[in-house]
Amino acid sequence: MNVRRVVLDVDKAISRPTLLEIARAIASVTGVLGLNITVTEIDIETVGTDVTIEGENLDVDALIHAIESVGAVVHSIDQILAGSQIVERVARKR
């Protein structure tokens, strides 16, 4: 299956790893074409981030391993897009 986008909820300690260290680890995974790390919350000890990764044939396990190898923690996989094209979410009206 061609995984093209992965969105992860990732936490890190305030001091380490830096966002740049996390970005370098993710970029080193085969198939990654681009990524976005956005800080969503900061408290006394941790920084919460949303990490969006796009590419071709992304290996989700390798991405998680790369992030955790630098000292961050993946809390959840929040979105996966796969197939020959990217299909954006369409909000349902209720």
C-alpha positions as CSV (number, residue, x, y, z in Angstrom):
1,M,0.0,0.0,0.0
2,N,1.4,3.4,-1.0
3,V,1.1,5.5,2.2
4,R,1.4,9.1,1.1
5,R,0.6,11.2,4.3
6,V,0.9,10.4,8.0
7,V,-0.2,12.8,10.8
8,L,1.2,12.0,14.2
9,D,0.6,13.4,17.7
10,V,4.2,13.7,19.1
11,D,5.4,15.0,22.5
12,K,8.9,15.9,23.5
13,A,10.7,17.2,26.5
14,I,11.2,21.0,26.7
15,S,15.0,20.8,26.2
16,R,15.6,17.7,24.0
17,P,15.2,16.7,21.4
18,T,14.9,19.9,19.4
19,L,12.4,20.2,16.6
20,L,15.3,20.2,14.2
21,E,16.6,16.9,15.6
22,I,13.1,15.4,15.1
23,A,12.9,16.8,11.6
24,R,16.3,15.4,10.7
25,A,15.3,11.9,12.0
26,I,12.1,12.0,10.0
27,A,13.7,13.3,6.8
28,S,16.2,10.4,7.0
29,V,13.4,7.8,6.5
30,T,13.1,6.5,2.9
31,G,10.2,8.0,0.9
32,V,9.9,11.2,2.9
33,L,9.4,14.2,0.6
34,G,8.3,16.8,3.1
35,L,7.3,17.3,6.7
36,N,5.7,19.9,9.0
37,I,6.1,20.0,12.8
38,T,3.7,22.4,14.5
39,V,3.8,23.1,18.2
40,T,0.3,22.7,19.6
41,E,0.9,23.2,23.4
42,I,3.7,23.8,25.9
43,D,3.7,23.1,29.6
44,I,6.4,23.0,32.2
45,E,8.0,19.8,31.1
46,T,6.8,18.9,27.6
47,V,6.0,20.3,24.2
48,G,3.1,18.8,22.2
49,T,3.3,18.8,18.4
50,D,1.4,17.7,15.4
51,V,3.7,16.1,12.8
52,T,2.6,15.8,9.2
53,I,4.8,13.8,6.8
54,E,4.2,13.4,3.1
55,G,6.0,11.2,0.6
56,E,5.8,7.9,-1.4
57,N,5.5,4.5,0.1
58,L,6.0,5.8,3.7
59,D,6.9,3.1,6.3
60,V,4.9,4.2,9.3
61,D,6.8,1.9,11.7
62,A,10.2,3.4,10.4
63,L,8.8,6.9,11.0
64,I,7.8,6.1,14.5
65,H,11.1,4.5,15.2
66,A,13.0,7.5,13.9
67,I,11.0,9.9,16.1
68,E,11.4,7.8,19.2
69,S,15.1,7.2,18.5
70,V,15.8,10.9,19.2
71,G,13.8,10.9,22.4
72,A,10.3,12.1,21.4
73,V,7.2,10.0,22.0
74,V,4.5,9.2,19.4
75,H,1.1,9.3,21.2
76,S,-1.1,8.5,18.2
77,I,-1.5,8.2,14.5
78,D,-4.2,10.7,13.7
79,Q,-4.4,10.4,9.9
80,I,-3.2,8.1,7.1
81,L,-3.7,8.9,3.4
82,A,-2.9,6.1,1.0
83,G,-3.4,5.2,-2.6
84,S,-2.5,6.6,-6.0
85,Q,-3.7,10.1,-5.0
86,I,-4.4,12.1,-1.9
87,V,-8.0,12.3,-0.8
88,E,-8.7,15.1,1.6
89,R,-11.3,14.6,4.4
90,V,-14.7,15.9,3.7
91,A,-16.6,17.1,6.8
92,R,-20.1,15.5,7.1
93,K,-23.0,17.8,7.7
94,R,-25.2,16.7,10.6
